[in-house]
Amino acid sequence: MPTTYSAVLFRDADEGPQVSRVSTRDPRGREVLVRMLASGLCHSDLHVVQGEWPFDYRIVLGHEGAGEVVAMGEEVDDLAVGDRVIVNWYASCRECDDCRAGKPYLCVQTSAIDNALPDGTTPLTAEDGIPTRPLLGVGTHAEYSLMTREAVVPVSAEVPAGVAAIIGCAVTTGVGAVLNTAAVEAGQSAVVVGTGGVGQSIVMGLALVGADPIIAVDLSDERLEAAEEFGATHLLRGDDPHLNDRILEITGGGADFAFDAIGHPRTSSNLPNLIRNGGAAVIVGMPARDAEVPILTWPLVAANKRILGCNYGSSNPVVDFPRIADLYLEGRLPLDRLIDGHIPLGDYPAEIRALARPQGRKKVVDYTL
């Protein structure tokens, strides 16, 4: 029997996101039906809402979430009803060379980028009978979500639902950028440009590995204060006309790593100016699809500087979600302090637009409210 529930639907930037009713069919094969407990607000959804990532069909928004299994298809034999899970929004095919090499973030055969299940279909129907797709194949801003088994990773019930939800995207992206993409070592210096949810997670990851100094850059004093709480040793305003000079002075000629957690052409293009010879610029923030970045190539070649792209923290969710959850439970990653607000689903349309303004910490939709 179909399950009918509330979800955030989005058709176009003019209409904006709206809470409505949708229905999904029963899970089959390797599918899992999850009752959502929490879902995080993320800038990737804001790109969709602002029309920077356009689609010509309606979708259920959300990709950062956690919940519990309520039903499974007949081919799922490694989960049980009631299991707590974190949503993996980049469910890979698990069959290509990159997946077999433990690099699912490089998979190009995933159906997630088509906002569909692995067979290319959607299980969702809106009240008017028109098929609706789940964003990235998961659509977590909803009371329920039907997704492929590869899109869920079991997690200990000791991890609060809100924390589990943000592990599913912002935290794994930020911490993974440090541990996996850049492989930062103790004593190396780093700059983090943009200290929203992902940027604050990068700062946490840098503090975890013992980087020093850790320079946080933002336009929000509130965000900079949060970055200091999470381990930043120096705080700089992004509108400081002498920003680059100050970073070079603090680091003695440039940082070993500079992370852009914003993904704007202006911030990304400046990263190579912040690193020392042999250093690496790591672009973590998701840009608009048509964004272009002008970069002088001679200084890169002459100084052996590197530019690294970072998708999903170069992480393998099956491995990294549990590892990050354990670090939280051990008190080494204070992820609960990343969250400063729990909101009901009905507040989502206003709150997602508020992300366009610099804010302090993460907000999560709490389905118990």
Buried (B, 14 or more C-beta within 10 A) or exposed (E): EEBBBBBBBBBEEEEBBEBBEBBBBBBBBBBBBBBBBBBBBBBBBBBBBBEBBEBEEBBBBBBBBBBBBBBBBEEBEEBEEEBBBBBBBBBBBBEBEBBEEEBBBBBEEBBBEEBBBBEEEBBBBBEEEEEBBBBBBBBBBBBBBBBBBBBBBBBEEEBBBBBBBBBBBBBBBBBBBBBBBBEBEEEBBBBBBBBBBBBBBBBBBBBBBEBBBBBBBBEBEBBBBBBBBBBBBBBBBBEEEEBBEBBBEBBEEBBBBBBBBBBBBEBBBBBBBBBBEEBBBBBBBBBBEEEEBEBEEEEBEEBEBBBBEBBBBBBBBBEBBBBBBBBBBEEEBBBEBBBEBBBEBEBBBEBBBEBEEBBBBBBBBBBEE
